Amino acid sequence: MLHASSRTAKIAGVAALAGLMMAVAIVAAVHKPEPAQAPPVAVRGEARQDRLARELERCATLTMPNSGCEAAWAENRRRFFRQDAPTPAVDASKPAAPATETPAP
């Protein structure tokens, strides 16, 4: 008789787990994503850094992906790697300028 109640408990446990998984799937399917926010507007100097810092602090509290946060993190990476200024384009078809040698004293 102990064997039968153990089997019933296993079936009940599997059914409860399946119900929980179904509930999570339904919630995920009907959850409306957060509306996209415009990326931070380019501002000069310290005000730009303050705005970026506030945005990154806000993003640190979020648990869901957010396009405004993705833009803020991209801006932070550009600042960190000093990619603010555009890199001059190099034309590979032109030969490089010859190196000038300085005479030995």
N, C-alpha and C positions, 0 to 999 in steps of 0.2 A: 504494500500500500504506500510505503514511503517513496517508492519509485514513481508512482503515478502523480503524486503531488509535486515532486521535483520536476517532472516533465511539464506539468501545468505552469509552474513558476517560470520555467525557461520560455515557454510559449508566450506568457504574459510579458516577460521582459523584452523579448524580441518585438512583440506588438507595440509596446510602449516606445521602444527605440525607433521603430518604423514611423510611428505617429509623430515623434519629435522631429525626425528628419523631414517628414512631409510638411510640418508646420514651418520649419526653417525655409524649405523650398518655396512655399507659398509667400511667406514674408519677403523673401528675396525677389520674387517675381513681381510683386505689386508695389515694392518700395520705389518711390519716385526719387530720382537723383537730384541733388542740389543744383539749382540753376547756375549756369556758368557766369562767372564774374569777369568783368573786363580786367585785363592785366594792369598792373600799376602804371600810372601815367609817368612819363619821364619828367623828373623834376631836377633842378640843378643842385649841386653841392650837398650840404649837410641835410637839408630838408629831404632830399632824395634818400639818403642813408637812413634817416629817422623813419621815413615812411616804409622803407624796405624792412627795417628792424621790427616795426610794429606788425607788418604783414607776416613776417617769419614767426613771431611770437604767437600770432593768431593761428597760423598753420600748425604749430607744434601741438595745439590742443585738439585738432581734428583727427578723426579716425578714418574718414572716407576720403578718397581722392577728390581733389578740387583743382580746377583749371587755374584759378587765381594763385593758388599755392605753388602749382607747378611753374608758373611764370616767375613767381618770386624766388623760388629755389634756383631757376635757371639764371636769373639776374645775379643772385648771390654767387653762383659758380663763376659767372663772367667776371665779377669784381674780384673774386679770390684769385683767379688765374690771370688777372690783369688783361682781360680780353676786351676792355672798353674801347680802345683805339683800334681802328681797322688796320690790318696788316697790309703793307704795300704788296701789290701783286708782282710776281717775278715772272718775266717772260722766258720760258725755257728755250725758245728758239734763238735767242740772242746770246752770244758768248759772254761770259763774265769778264769784267774789266781786269786787265792784267795787273798782277800785284807789283807794286813798286819796291825795288830793293833799295835799302839805305846802305851807303858805302860804309865799310868798317873803318873805324878811326885809326 
